[in-house]
């Protein structure tokens, strides 16, 4: 079994983004909106800040207390939309439950929606002509590219159907001519689908949901899920698949680092579009 090493690949891509960012006079800037005090969100934001610093991008954190009026946050996002020094804007999820996530995400202007979660970006993805692709899906594609995994004609099964991960990943695989199946918590006899997959992408957040008996021999496994128990991170895939699959992303060190690095890439794309610089890819 070959490990699909997202840690090393993301380091390589970060160095490429760093070289790219340093070739322009103006510094790209990513703005992150955090509402409330979610501890995991703070860790993710800190990782994003460190990644931005590493590649020479500016990072602006706008932290609202839980209880701030939604209108006030909307007003702030609108002012960030107009601010020419800001290239990308993200709202860190999850939001405290009283906030309307869709309203906040859809206030971000499509030109700065570097997480690709607004309706405009999601619709463009559905139409096969993406604006910004959500970072985890993009990170998975980068792994396929780097390891020369061709999706054309392959049976891809995605377990999980969120707008954040499952659906965009399935749509990007479809765009690459895979035959796609998407499963979720109401799917009956999950293994009937997973066993048929040449490439199995699991994004449920259910520790070790998939085991060896549920995969095809020599399948390629992309394990997106993260469950933290007693300080240890677990994926959605049981390690007993190791003797049966051909490739696998580890947890940690697989998809996770790729996601952060794709946010940098999307911010760079936004920067170039906003500054009329061609050659996006
Ligand atoms: P989510 O919104 O909770 O979606 C989870 C999906 O899994 C849902 O579609 C759900 O089905 C499905 N599901 C749950 N239990 C299932 C089961 N027993 N069998 C089949 N499907 C099941 O979560 P998310 O935001 O997509 O994130 C998924 C996981 O990926 C989480 O662990 C998250 O931490 C991780 N994640 C990792 C990265 C990374 O960079 N590595 C990035 C983002 C997220 P229903 O739709 O029917 O409820």
py3Dmol code that shows the C-alpha trace and the ligand (Angstrom):
import py3Dmol

protein = """\
ATOM      1  CA  UNK A   1       0.000   0.000   0.000  1.00  0.00           C
ATOM      2  CA  UNK A   2       1.278   3.432  -0.935  1.00  0.00           C
ATOM      3  CA  UNK A   3       0.660   6.341   1.430  1.00  0.00           C
ATOM      4  CA  UNK A   4      -0.737   9.445  -0.254  1.00  0.00           C
ATOM      5  CA  UNK A   5       1.336  11.921   1.682  1.00  0.00           C
ATOM      6  CA  UNK A   6      -0.571  15.182   1.993  1.00  0.00           C
ATOM      7  CA  UNK A   7       1.915  16.613   4.435  1.00  0.00           C
ATOM      8  CA  UNK A   8       4.859  16.589   2.049  1.00  0.00           C
ATOM      9  CA  UNK A   9       2.762  17.542  -0.951  1.00  0.00           C
ATOM     10  CA  UNK A  10       1.238  20.506   0.889  1.00  0.00           C
ATOM     11  CA  UNK A  11       4.730  21.697   1.908  1.00  0.00           C
ATOM     12  CA  UNK A  12       5.776  21.590  -1.729  1.00  0.00           C
ATOM     13  CA  UNK A  13       2.683  23.493  -2.866  1.00  0.00           C
ATOM     14  CA  UNK A  14       3.124  26.087  -0.118  1.00  0.00           C
ATOM     15  CA  UNK A  15       6.623  26.761  -1.408  1.00  0.00           C
ATOM     16  CA  UNK A  16       5.194  27.236  -4.900  1.00  0.00           C
ATOM     17  CA  UNK A  17       2.556  29.662  -3.585  1.00  0.00           C
ATOM     18  CA  UNK A  18       5.269  31.483  -1.629  1.00  0.00           C
ATOM     19  CA  UNK A  19       7.370  31.964  -4.759  1.00  0.00           C
ATOM     20  CA  UNK A  20       4.285  33.100  -6.664  1.00  0.00           C
ATOM     21  CA  UNK A  21       3.120  35.540  -3.958  1.00  0.00           C
ATOM     22  CA  UNK A  22       6.582  37.055  -3.627  1.00  0.00           C
ATOM     23  CA  UNK A  23       6.669  37.888  -7.338  1.00  0.00           C
ATOM     24  CA  UNK A  24       4.066  40.660  -6.907  1.00  0.00           C
ATOM     25  CA  UNK A  25       4.483  44.032  -5.254  1.00  0.00           C
ATOM     26  CA  UNK A  26       1.195  44.040  -3.351  1.00  0.00           C
ATOM     27  CA  UNK A  27       0.703  41.414  -0.632  1.00  0.00           C
ATOM     28  CA  UNK A  28      -2.371  39.135  -0.958  1.00  0.00           C
ATOM     29  CA  UNK A  29      -4.671  39.364   2.053  1.00  0.00           C
ATOM     30  CA  UNK A  30      -7.057  36.785   3.500  1.00  0.00           C
ATOM     31  CA  UNK A  31      -9.729  37.917   5.978  1.00  0.00           C
ATOM     32  CA  UNK A  32     -11.226  35.369   8.376  1.00  0.00           C
ATOM     33  CA  UNK A  33     -14.406  35.944  10.343  1.00  0.00           C
ATOM     34  CA  UNK A  34     -14.772  34.056  13.596  1.00  0.00           C
ATOM     35  CA  UNK A  35     -17.934  34.256  15.672  1.00  0.00           C
ATOM     36  CA  UNK A  36     -17.787  32.913  19.214  1.00  0.00           C
ATOM     37  CA  UNK A  37     -15.154  30.913  21.036  1.00  0.00           C
ATOM     38  CA  UNK A  38     -15.156  27.436  19.453  1.00  0.00           C
ATOM     39  CA  UNK A  39     -11.805  25.957  20.459  1.00  0.00           C
ATOM     40  CA  UNK A  40     -11.383  23.728  17.388  1.00  0.00           C
ATOM     41  CA  UNK A  41     -12.115  26.741  15.147  1.00  0.00           C
ATOM     42  CA  UNK A  42      -9.390  28.706  16.895  1.00  0.00           C
ATOM     43  CA  UNK A  43      -6.898  25.909  16.208  1.00  0.00           C
ATOM     44  CA  UNK A  44      -7.919  25.760  12.526  1.00  0.00           C
ATOM     45  CA  UNK A  45      -7.660  29.539  12.251  1.00  0.00           C
ATOM     46  CA  UNK A  46      -4.238  29.496  13.824  1.00  0.00           C
ATOM     47  CA  UNK A  47      -3.122  26.925  11.231  1.00  0.00           C
ATOM     48  CA  UNK A  48      -4.446  29.190   8.486  1.00  0.00           C
ATOM     49  CA  UNK A  49      -2.663  32.184   9.969  1.00  0.00           C
ATOM     50  CA  UNK A  50       0.637  30.272  10.145  1.00  0.00           C
ATOM     51  CA  UNK A  51       0.236  29.049   6.568  1.00  0.00           C
ATOM     52  CA  UNK A  52      -0.446  32.611   5.362  1.00  0.00           C
ATOM     53  CA  UNK A  53       2.595  33.912   7.213  1.00  0.00           C
ATOM     54  CA  UNK A  54       4.743  31.161   5.732  1.00  0.00           C
ATOM     55  CA  UNK A  55       3.826  32.030   2.154  1.00  0.00           C
ATOM     56  CA  UNK A  56       4.016  35.781   2.740  1.00  0.00           C
ATOM     57  CA  UNK A  57       0.285  36.547   2.674  1.00  0.00           C
ATOM     58  CA  UNK A  58      -1.368  38.912   5.102  1.00  0.00           C
ATOM     59  CA  UNK A  59      -3.977  37.517   7.440  1.00  0.00           C
ATOM     60  CA  UNK A  60      -6.737  39.512   9.082  1.00  0.00           C
ATOM     61  CA  UNK A  61      -8.833  37.950  11.837  1.00  0.00           C
ATOM     62  CA  UNK A  62     -12.123  39.627  12.657  1.00  0.00           C
ATOM     63  CA  UNK A  63     -13.441  38.101  15.855  1.00  0.00           C
ATOM     64  CA  UNK A  64     -17.027  38.754  16.950  1.00  0.00           C
ATOM     65  CA  UNK A  65     -18.409  37.693  20.311  1.00  0.00           C
ATOM     66  CA  UNK A  66     -21.175  35.118  20.310  1.00  0.00           C
ATOM     67  CA  UNK A  67     -24.215  37.386  20.674  1.00  0.00           C
ATOM     68  CA  UNK A  68     -23.073  40.018  18.153  1.00  0.00           C
ATOM     69  CA  UNK A  69     -26.041  40.882  15.945  1.00  0.00           C
ATOM     70  CA  UNK A  70     -26.092  39.117  12.599  1.00  0.00           C
ATOM     71  CA  UNK A  71     -26.719  42.483  10.903  1.00  0.00           C
ATOM     72  CA  UNK A  72     -23.475  43.816  12.337  1.00  0.00           C
ATOM     73  CA  UNK A  73     -21.542  40.852  10.899  1.00  0.00           C
ATOM     74  CA  UNK A  74     -23.265  41.264   7.528  1.00  0.00           C
ATOM     75  CA  UNK A  75     -22.323  44.941   7.517  1.00  0.00           C
ATOM     76  CA  UNK A  76     -18.699  44.035   8.241  1.00  0.00           C
ATOM     77  CA  UNK A  77     -18.606  41.475   5.430  1.00  0.00           C
ATOM     78  CA  UNK A  78     -20.025  44.067   3.031  1.00  0.00           C
ATOM     79  CA  UNK A  79     -17.302  46.510   3.996  1.00  0.00           C
ATOM     80  CA  UNK A  80     -14.656  43.785   3.451  1.00  0.00           C
ATOM     81  CA  UNK A  81     -16.195  43.121   0.022  1.00  0.00           C
ATOM     82  CA  UNK A  82     -15.586  46.757  -0.921  1.00  0.00           C
ATOM     83  CA  UNK A  83     -12.092  46.951   0.571  1.00  0.00           C
ATOM     84  CA  UNK A  84      -9.645  46.574  -2.326  1.00  0.00           C
ATOM     85  CA  UNK A  85      -6.797  45.489  -0.069  1.00  0.00           C
ATOM     86  CA  UNK A  86      -8.714  42.298   0.823  1.00  0.00           C
ATOM     87  CA  UNK A  87      -8.592  39.442  -1.685  1.00  0.00           C
ATOM     88  CA  UNK A  88     -10.286  36.552   0.093  1.00  0.00           C
ATOM     89  CA  UNK A  89     -12.919  36.333   2.826  1.00  0.00           C
ATOM     90  CA  UNK A  90     -14.005  33.257   4.759  1.00  0.00           C
ATOM     91  CA  UNK A  91     -16.446  32.716   7.590  1.00  0.00           C
ATOM     92  CA  UNK A  92     -15.064  30.061   9.923  1.00  0.00           C
ATOM     93  CA  UNK A  93     -17.562  27.239  10.468  1.00  0.00           C
ATOM     94  CA  UNK A  94     -19.344  26.053  12.515  1.00  0.00           C
ATOM     95  CA  UNK A  95     -21.156  29.220  13.585  1.00  0.00           C
ATOM     96  CA  UNK A  96     -23.015  29.391  16.888  1.00  0.00           C
ATOM     97  CA  UNK A  97     -26.454  27.964  16.113  1.00  0.00           C
ATOM     98  CA  UNK A  98     -28.495  31.178  16.267  1.00  0.00           C
ATOM     99  CA  UNK A  99     -26.721  32.558  13.178  1.00  0.00           C
ATOM    100  CA  UNK A 100     -27.960  32.056   9.645  1.00  0.00           C
ATOM    101  CA  UNK A 101     -24.952  30.428   8.007  1.00  0.00           C
ATOM    102  CA  UNK A 102     -26.352  30.793   4.469  1.00  0.00           C
ATOM    103  CA  UNK A 103     -26.993  34.507   4.924  1.00  0.00           C
ATOM    104  CA  UNK A 104     -23.433  35.146   6.092  1.00  0.00           C
ATOM    105  CA  UNK A 105     -21.806  32.944   3.452  1.00  0.00           C
ATOM    106  CA  UNK A 106     -23.882  34.547   0.707  1.00  0.00           C
ATOM    107  CA  UNK A 107     -22.925  38.048   1.800  1.00  0.00           C
ATOM    108  CA  UNK A 108     -19.322  37.353   0.758  1.00  0.00           C
ATOM    109  CA  UNK A 109     -18.891  38.631  -2.785  1.00  0.00           C
ATOM    110  CA  UNK A 110     -18.320  35.768  -5.273  1.00  0.00           C
ATOM    111  CA  UNK A 111     -14.958  37.328  -6.262  1.00  0.00           C
ATOM    112  CA  UNK A 112     -13.688  36.883  -2.690  1.00  0.00           C
ATOM    113  CA  UNK A 113     -15.459  33.617  -1.775  1.00  0.00           C
ATOM    114  CA  UNK A 114     -12.239  31.598  -1.464  1.00  0.00           C
ATOM    115  CA  UNK A 115     -13.918  28.776   0.497  1.00  0.00           C
ATOM    116  CA  UNK A 116     -16.359  28.378  -2.408  1.00  0.00           C
ATOM    117  CA  UNK A 117     -19.346  27.964  -0.101  1.00  0.00           C
ATOM    118  CA  UNK A 118     -21.636  30.740  -1.350  1.00  0.00           C
ATOM    119  CA  UNK A 119     -24.556  29.865  -3.632  1.00  0.00           C
ATOM    120  CA  UNK A 120     -22.848  31.424  -6.651  1.00  0.00           C
ATOM    121  CA  UNK A 121     -19.719  29.284  -6.276  1.00  0.00           C
ATOM    122  CA  UNK A 122     -21.770  26.163  -5.526  1.00  0.00           C
ATOM    123  CA  UNK A 123     -23.965  26.723  -8.589  1.00  0.00           C
ATOM    124  CA  UNK A 124     -20.937  27.253 -10.809  1.00  0.00           C
ATOM    125  CA  UNK A 125     -19.513  23.985  -9.520  1.00  0.00           C
ATOM    126  CA  UNK A 126     -22.758  22.212 -10.336  1.00  0.00           C
ATOM    127  CA  UNK A 127     -22.710  23.657 -13.849  1.00  0.00           C
ATOM    128  CA  UNK A 128     -19.226  22.229 -14.409  1.00  0.00           C
ATOM    129  CA  UNK A 129     -17.636  25.669 -14.681  1.00  0.00           C
ATOM    130  CA  UNK A 130     -16.299  26.334 -11.163  1.00  0.00           C
ATOM    131  CA  UNK A 131     -15.636  29.746  -9.617  1.00  0.00           C
ATOM    132  CA  UNK A 132     -13.837  28.794  -6.382  1.00  0.00           C
ATOM    133  CA  UNK A 133     -13.850  25.086  -5.527  1.00  0.00           C
ATOM    134  CA  UNK A 134     -14.178  24.232  -1.809  1.00  0.00           C
ATOM    135  CA  UNK A 135     -10.695  23.629  -0.444  1.00  0.00           C
ATOM    136  CA  UNK A 136     -10.992  19.999   0.671  1.00  0.00           C
ATOM    137  CA  UNK A 137     -12.281  18.874  -2.732  1.00  0.00           C
ATOM    138  CA  UNK A 138      -9.486  20.812  -4.393  1.00  0.00           C
ATOM    139  CA  UNK A 139      -6.921  19.252  -2.059  1.00  0.00           C
ATOM    140  CA  UNK A 140      -8.121  15.752  -2.947  1.00  0.00           C
ATOM    141  CA  UNK A 141      -7.763  16.543  -6.665  1.00  0.00           C
ATOM    142  CA  UNK A 142      -4.221  17.798  -6.086  1.00  0.00           C
ATOM    143  CA  UNK A 143      -3.409  14.467  -4.456  1.00  0.00           C
ATOM    144  CA  UNK A 144      -4.811  12.611  -7.491  1.00  0.00           C
ATOM    145  CA  UNK A 145      -2.766  14.808  -9.820  1.00  0.00           C
ATOM    146  CA  UNK A 146       0.462  14.457  -7.896  1.00  0.00           C
ATOM    147  CA  UNK A 147       0.185  10.667  -7.674  1.00  0.00           C
ATOM    148  CA  UNK A 148      -1.028  10.452 -11.295  1.00  0.00           C
ATOM    149  CA  UNK A 149      -4.322   8.836 -10.386  1.00  0.00           C
ATOM    150  CA  UNK A 150      -6.566   9.097 -13.414  1.00  0.00           C
ATOM    151  CA  UNK A 151     -10.279   9.217 -12.604  1.00  0.00           C
ATOM    152  CA  UNK A 152     -11.671   8.658 -16.070  1.00  0.00           C
ATOM    153  CA  UNK A 153     -14.040   5.707 -16.154  1.00  0.00           C
ATOM    154  CA  UNK A 154     -13.306   4.805 -12.526  1.00  0.00           C
ATOM    155  CA  UNK A 155     -16.065   4.017 -10.049  1.00  0.00           C
ATOM    156  CA  UNK A 156     -15.807   6.666  -7.365  1.00  0.00           C
ATOM    157  CA  UNK A 157     -17.900   6.312  -4.227  1.00  0.00           C
ATOM    158  CA  UNK A 158     -18.154   9.337  -1.929  1.00  0.00           C
ATOM    159  CA  UNK A 159     -19.538   8.631   1.529  1.00  0.00           C
ATOM    160  CA  UNK A 160     -20.894  11.932   2.919  1.00  0.00           C
ATOM    161  CA  UNK A 161     -22.924  14.605   1.118  1.00  0.00           C
ATOM    162  CA  UNK A 162     -22.130  17.925   2.809  1.00  0.00           C
ATOM    163  CA  UNK A 163     -21.834  21.121   0.751  1.00  0.00           C
ATOM    164  CA  UNK A 164     -18.432  21.568   2.367  1.00  0.00           C
ATOM    165  CA  UNK A 165     -16.844  18.252   1.373  1.00  0.00           C
ATOM    166  CA  UNK A 166     -18.920  15.396  -0.041  1.00  0.00           C
ATOM    167  CA  UNK A 167     -20.912  17.124  -2.791  1.00  0.00           C
ATOM    168  CA  UNK A 168     -18.109  19.301  -4.204  1.00  0.00           C
ATOM    169  CA  UNK A 169     -15.749  16.320  -4.177  1.00  0.00           C
ATOM    170  CA  UNK A 170     -18.269  14.192  -6.049  1.00  0.00           C
ATOM    171  CA  UNK A 171     -18.853  16.972  -8.615  1.00  0.00           C
ATOM    172  CA  UNK A 172     -15.144  17.445  -9.239  1.00  0.00           C
ATOM    173  CA  UNK A 173     -14.704  13.690  -9.746  1.00  0.00           C
ATOM    174  CA  UNK A 174     -17.634  13.742 -12.168  1.00  0.00           C
ATOM    175  CA  UNK A 175     -15.960  16.584 -14.040  1.00  0.00           C
ATOM    176  CA  UNK A 176     -12.987  14.261 -14.454  1.00  0.00           C
ATOM    177  CA  UNK A 177     -15.213  11.616 -16.003  1.00  0.00           C
ATOM    178  CA  UNK A 178     -15.486   9.267 -13.056  1.00  0.00           C
ATOM    179  CA  UNK A 179     -18.713   7.349 -12.529  1.00  0.00           C
ATOM    180  CA  UNK A 180     -19.859   8.660  -9.169  1.00  0.00           C
ATOM    181  CA  UNK A 181     -22.012   7.333  -6.374  1.00  0.00           C
ATOM    182  CA  UNK A 182     -22.759   9.386  -3.279  1.00  0.00           C
ATOM    183  CA  UNK A 183     -23.811   7.739  -0.002  1.00  0.00           C
ATOM    184  CA  UNK A 184     -25.040   9.198   3.284  1.00  0.00           C
ATOM    185  CA  UNK A 185     -26.494   8.245   6.639  1.00  0.00           C
ATOM    186  CA  UNK A 186     -29.733   6.947   5.098  1.00  0.00           C
ATOM    187  CA  UNK A 187     -27.979   4.734   2.535  1.00  0.00           C
ATOM    188  CA  UNK A 188     -29.016   1.106   2.963  1.00  0.00           C
ATOM    189  CA  UNK A 189     -26.314  -1.564   2.776  1.00  0.00           C
ATOM    190  CA  UNK A 190     -23.456   0.928   2.485  1.00  0.00           C
ATOM    191  CA  UNK A 191     -20.943  -1.787   1.677  1.00  0.00           C
ATOM    192  CA  UNK A 192     -22.805  -2.674  -1.554  1.00  0.00           C
ATOM    193  CA  UNK A 193     -21.603   0.710  -2.840  1.00  0.00           C
ATOM    194  CA  UNK A 194     -18.213   0.978  -1.166  1.00  0.00           C
ATOM    195  CA  UNK A 195     -17.175  -2.499  -2.345  1.00  0.00           C
ATOM    196  CA  UNK A 196     -17.747  -1.476  -5.926  1.00  0.00           C
ATOM    197  CA  UNK A 197     -15.495   1.585  -5.686  1.00  0.00           C
ATOM    198  CA  UNK A 198     -12.131   1.807  -7.423  1.00  0.00           C
ATOM    199  CA  UNK A 199     -11.730   5.035  -5.457  1.00  0.00           C
ATOM    200  CA  UNK A 200     -13.460   5.426  -2.117  1.00  0.00           C
ATOM    201  CA  UNK A 201     -13.664   8.893  -0.550  1.00  0.00           C
ATOM    202  CA  UNK A 202     -15.001   8.908   2.987  1.00  0.00           C
ATOM    203  CA  UNK A 203     -16.103  12.142   4.643  1.00  0.00           C
ATOM    204  CA  UNK A 204     -18.478  11.381   7.489  1.00  0.00           C
ATOM    205  CA  UNK A 205     -16.640  12.109  10.743  1.00  0.00           C
ATOM    206  CA  UNK A 206     -17.569   8.596  11.969  1.00  0.00           C
ATOM    207  CA  UNK A 207     -14.483   6.927  13.366  1.00  0.00           C
ATOM    208  CA  UNK A 208     -13.520   3.734  11.472  1.00  0.00           C
ATOM    209  CA  UNK A 209     -16.867   3.536   9.657  1.00  0.00           C
ATOM    210  CA  UNK A 210     -15.207   1.717   6.767  1.00  0.00           C
ATOM    211  CA  UNK A 211     -13.313  -1.507   7.324  1.00  0.00           C
ATOM    212  CA  UNK A 212     -11.499  -4.028   5.204  1.00  0.00           C
ATOM    213  CA  UNK A 213     -14.636  -6.064   4.456  1.00  0.00           C
ATOM    214  CA  UNK A 214     -16.251  -2.995   2.849  1.00  0.00           C
ATOM    215  CA  UNK A 215     -13.611  -2.206   0.225  1.00  0.00           C
ATOM    216  CA  UNK A 216     -12.605  -3.620  -3.119  1.00  0.00           C
ATOM    217  CA  UNK A 217      -9.148  -5.177  -3.430  1.00  0.00           C
ATOM    218  CA  UNK A 218      -6.590  -2.551  -4.546  1.00  0.00           C
ATOM    219  CA  UNK A 219      -9.020   0.308  -3.995  1.00  0.00           C
ATOM    220  CA  UNK A 220      -7.679   3.829  -3.557  1.00  0.00           C
ATOM    221  CA  UNK A 221      -8.860   5.248  -0.240  1.00  0.00           C
ATOM    222  CA  UNK A 222      -9.209   8.930   0.586  1.00  0.00           C
ATOM    223  CA  UNK A 223      -9.974   9.338   4.279  1.00  0.00           C
ATOM    224  CA  UNK A 224     -11.261  12.851   4.972  1.00  0.00           C
ATOM    225  CA  UNK A 225     -12.945  12.397   8.346  1.00  0.00           C
ATOM    226  CA  UNK A 226     -11.393  13.485  11.591  1.00  0.00           C
ATOM    227  CA  UNK A 227     -12.505  12.339  15.024  1.00  0.00           C
ATOM    228  CA  UNK A 228     -10.545  13.412  18.086  1.00  0.00           C
ATOM    229  CA  UNK A 229     -10.627  11.126  21.125  1.00  0.00           C
ATOM    230  CA  UNK A 230      -8.379  11.653  24.142  1.00  0.00           C
ATOM    231  CA  UNK A 231      -6.125  13.865  22.051  1.00  0.00           C
ATOM    232  CA  UNK A 232      -5.720  11.245  19.294  1.00  0.00           C
ATOM    233  CA  UNK A 233      -7.001  11.811  15.741  1.00  0.00           C
ATOM    234  CA  UNK A 234      -8.859   9.020  13.950  1.00  0.00           C
ATOM    235  CA  UNK A 235     -10.062   8.807  10.383  1.00  0.00           C
ATOM    236  CA  UNK A 236     -13.266   7.313   9.007  1.00  0.00           C
ATOM    237  CA  UNK A 237     -11.343   4.285   7.737  1.00  0.00           C
ATOM    238  CA  UNK A 238     -10.144   1.411   9.895  1.00  0.00           C
ATOM    239  CA  UNK A 239      -6.386   0.731   9.516  1.00  0.00           C
ATOM    240  CA  UNK A 240      -7.222  -2.923   8.759  1.00  0.00           C
ATOM    241  CA  UNK A 241      -7.765  -1.830   5.117  1.00  0.00           C
ATOM    242  CA  UNK A 242      -3.999  -1.373   4.750  1.00  0.00           C
ATOM    243  CA  UNK A 243      -3.333  -4.865   3.405  1.00  0.00           C
ATOM    244  CA  UNK A 244      -6.138  -4.669   0.887  1.00  0.00           C
ATOM    245  CA  UNK A 245      -6.024  -1.182  -0.613  1.00  0.00           C
ATOM    246  CA  UNK A 246      -3.442   0.109  -3.098  1.00  0.00           C
ATOM    247  CA  UNK A 247      -3.199   3.737  -1.928  1.00  0.00           C
ATOM    248  CA  UNK A 248      -4.458   5.529   1.172  1.00  0.00           C
ATOM    249  CA  UNK A 249      -4.359   8.989   2.728  1.00  0.00           C
ATOM    250  CA  UNK A 250      -3.291   8.838   6.382  1.00  0.00           C
ATOM    251  CA  UNK A 251      -5.034  10.662   9.233  1.00  0.00           C
ATOM    252  CA  UNK A 252      -3.394  12.930  10.220  1.00  0.00           C
ATOM    253  CA  UNK A 253      -1.114  13.993   7.354  1.00  0.00           C
ATOM    254  CA  UNK A 254      -3.374  13.282   4.394  1.00  0.00           C
ATOM    255  CA  UNK A 255      -6.238  15.492   3.311  1.00  0.00           C
ATOM    256  CA  UNK A 256      -6.045  17.896   6.288  1.00  0.00           C
ATOM    257  CA  UNK A 257      -2.834  19.748   5.350  1.00  0.00           C
ATOM    258  CA  UNK A 258      -3.983  19.879   1.712  1.00  0.00           C
ATOM    259  CA  UNK A 259      -7.157  21.730   2.697  1.00  0.00           C
ATOM    260  CA  UNK A 260      -5.260  24.604   4.330  1.00  0.00           C
ATOM    261  CA  UNK A 261      -2.876  24.834   1.437  1.00  0.00           C
ATOM    262  CA  UNK A 262      -5.738  25.023  -1.107  1.00  0.00           C
ATOM    263  CA  UNK A 263      -7.124  28.015   0.772  1.00  0.00           C
ATOM    264  CA  UNK A 264      -3.828  29.755   0.029  1.00  0.00           C
ATOM    265  CA  UNK A 265      -4.081  28.717  -3.602  1.00  0.00           C
ATOM    266  CA  UNK A 266      -7.646  30.017  -3.887  1.00  0.00           C
ATOM    267  CA  UNK A 267      -6.617  33.310  -2.261  1.00  0.00           C
ATOM    268  CA  UNK A 268      -3.845  33.624  -4.813  1.00  0.00           C
ATOM    269  CA  UNK A 269      -6.331  32.986  -7.626  1.00  0.00           C
ATOM    270  CA  UNK A 270      -8.633  35.676  -6.182  1.00  0.00           C
ATOM    271  CA  UNK A 271      -5.716  38.092  -5.930  1.00  0.00           C
ATOM    272  CA  UNK A 272      -4.745  37.533  -9.551  1.00  0.00           C
ATOM    273  CA  UNK A 273      -8.288  37.897 -10.858  1.00  0.00           C
ATOM    274  CA  UNK A 274      -8.779  41.099  -8.888  1.00  0.00           C
ATOM    275  CA  UNK A 275      -5.522  42.508 -10.191  1.00  0.00           C
ATOM    276  CA  UNK A 276      -6.061  41.484 -13.796  1.00  0.00           C
ATOM    277  CA  UNK A 277      -3.195  38.982 -13.723  1.00  0.00           C
ATOM    278  CA  UNK A 278      -3.646  36.100 -16.177  1.00  0.00           C
ATOM    279  CA  UNK A 279      -2.444  32.505 -15.988  1.00  0.00           C
ATOM    280  CA  UNK A 280      -4.484  31.464 -12.960  1.00  0.00           C
ATOM    281  CA  UNK A 281      -3.398  27.883 -12.745  1.00  0.00           C
TER     282      UNK A 281
END
"""
ligand_1 = """\
48
LIG
P -21.087 16.807 7.954
O -21.638 18.060 7.398
O -21.474 16.375 9.316
O -21.468 15.634 6.923
C -21.242 14.300 7.243
C -21.845 13.438 6.156
O -21.618 12.078 6.491
C -23.353 13.612 5.989
O -23.682 13.666 4.633
C -23.929 12.356 6.644
O -25.155 11.911 6.079
C -22.829 11.342 6.367
N -22.850 10.251 7.340
C -22.871 10.345 8.681
N -22.912 9.128 9.236
C -22.913 8.237 8.217
C -22.962 6.831 8.143
N -23.017 6.071 9.245
N -22.970 6.251 6.930
C -22.912 6.999 5.810
N -22.870 8.344 5.822
C -22.876 8.957 7.005
O -19.509 16.825 7.956
P -18.459 17.505 6.920
O -18.333 18.934 7.210
O -18.752 17.059 5.543
O -17.127 16.802 7.409
C -16.997 15.383 7.400
C -15.755 14.967 8.142
O -14.629 15.483 7.461
C -15.634 15.495 9.566
O -14.966 14.540 10.337
C -14.772 16.710 9.435
O -14.060 17.001 10.620
C -13.846 16.269 8.351
N -13.257 17.345 7.566
C -11.960 17.205 7.295
C -11.347 18.137 6.528
C -9.919 17.951 6.230
O -9.300 18.877 5.720
N -9.365 16.758 6.454
C -12.038 19.239 6.028
C -13.401 19.347 6.288
C -13.999 18.366 7.060
P -26.512 12.784 6.139
O -26.353 13.837 5.099
O -27.565 11.805 5.823
O -26.588 13.340 7.530
"""
view = py3Dmol.view(width=600, height=400)
view.addModel(protein, "pdb")
view.setStyle({"model": 0}, {"cartoon": {"style": "trace"}})
view.addModel(ligand_1, "xyz")
view.setStyle({"model": 1}, {"stick": {}})
view.zoomTo()
view.show()
